Amino acid sequence: MPLTFDLSLDDLSIYKGRNPRPNDFDDYWDEGVARMRAVDPNPERIPAAFQTDFAACSHFWFTGINGARVHAKLLEPTDPAPGHPGIVMYHGYSGDSGGWLEKLGWVAAGFTVAALDCRGQGGLSEDPGGTKGTTLRGHIVRGLSDDGPEHLAYRSIFLDAAQLAGLVMAMDDVDPDRVGVTGGSQGGGLSIAAAALEPRVKRAAPVFPFLTDYKRTWEMDLTVNAYQELRDWFRKYDPQHKREDAAFARLGYIDVQHLAPRIRAEVLMFTGLMDQICPPSTQFAAYNKITSPKSVEFFPDFGHEALPGSNEMIFEFMQQL
């Protein structure tokens, strides 16, 4: 087996992360969850043009914090069994909820499926932080220069992810004790955030999670591709790095490694040891803080790319809900 370009497997297993945890982190997220729960979600289903005999496909809209109308693709069995499971899916950075066809296998297995469009990215969800429509990128640093950390864009996105999981749990015939979450890259980070902020989530399958241990990525000189905006922010707004410590302290509020101890779900993580987009050590900064039952599947020769067999393993894992 080739060596990872990052830490050894032994060192990964004990790595604790570099990005600082704010002293008021728990208060910050407790207040955010309270705000989320105080919102009337006003859910709405709009039938999609695509339909099948066994799956009812809908555009599902709900109101998130700050008044955003958030969109998800929703697929429900047309003949649902009472107490059936649900799966909530989260997409990669700047992407969207994907197509209908790729989700039908889950419905055929008896699941209700909800796939989130992250606000302001490639899908239909609103981003009322500035303008409606797509903004695609810049979400890591959006709010970094504002007066308070409550303006960080990912605070809203993390809460949307948790809120959608809760809304699926409340749907007719879905057993709230049989709901799982999954996604890759940004979707992996959101799976961790959702399971942390909606503690009723029973199973989480994050694939090479993004949005964790920002400082480690910076120190490895890998703030390119998905993390390029960190480098751009310093070049434009702090070229001498006089505010570097304050910037990484602010990013600590939206670092999923610090949310990981809240998770009660069983977790199955997937890591490519050659991942130079979301380095393995950053992923393990979160994984090592999870105290619920957990395991990881390694792909020694793979980076930030499709991991052969991982979809089947996730399906089998969620079948046990």
Stockholm file with secondary structure:
# STOCKHOLM 1.0

chainA/1-321         MPLTFDLSLDDLSIYKGRNPRPNDFDDYWDEGVARMRAVDPNPERIPAAFQTDFAACSHFWFTGINGARVHAKLLEPTDPAPGHPGIVMYHGYSGDSGGWLEKLGWVAAGFTVAALDCRGQGGLSEDPGGTKGTTLRGHIVRGLSDDGPEHLAYRSIFLDAAQLAGLVMAMDDVDPDRVGVTGGSQGGGLSIAAAALEPRVKRAAPVFPFLTDYKRTWEMDLTVNAYQELRDWFRKYDPQHKREDAAFARLGYIDVQHLAPRIRAEVLMFTGLMDQICPPSTQFAAYNKITSPKSVEFFPDFGHEALPGSNEMIFEFMQQL
#=GR chainA/1-321 SS CCCCSSSCHHHHTTCCCSSCCCTTHHHHHHHHHHHHHHSCCCCEEEECSCCCSSEEEEEEEEECGGGCEEEEEEEEESSCCTTEEEEEEECCTTCCCCCSGGGHHHHHTTCEEEEECCTTSSSSCCCTTTCSSCCCSCTTTTTTTSSSGGGCHHHHHHHHHHHHHHHHHTSTTEEEEEEEEEEETHHHHHHHHHHHHSTTCCEEEEESCCSSCHHHHHHTTCCSGGGHHHHHHHHHHCTTCTTHHHHHHHHGGGCHHHHGGGCCSEEEEEEETTCSSSCHHHHHHHHTTCCSSEEEEEETTCCSSCCTTHHHHHHHHHHTC
#=GC SS_cons         CCCCSSSCHHHHTTCCCSSCCCTTHHHHHHHHHHHHHHSCCCCEEEECSCCCSSEEEEEEEEECGGGCEEEEEEEEESSCCTTEEEEEEECCTTCCCCCSGGGHHHHHTTCEEEEECCTTSSSSCCCTTTCSSCCCSCTTTTTTTSSSGGGCHHHHHHHHHHHHHHHHHTSTTEEEEEEEEEEETHHHHHHHHHHHHSTTCCEEEEESCCSSCHHHHHHTTCCSGGGHHHHHHHHHHCTTCTTHHHHHHHHGGGCHHHHGGGCCSEEEEEEETTCSSSCHHHHHHHHTTCCSSEEEEEETTCCSSCCTTHHHHHHHHHHTC
//
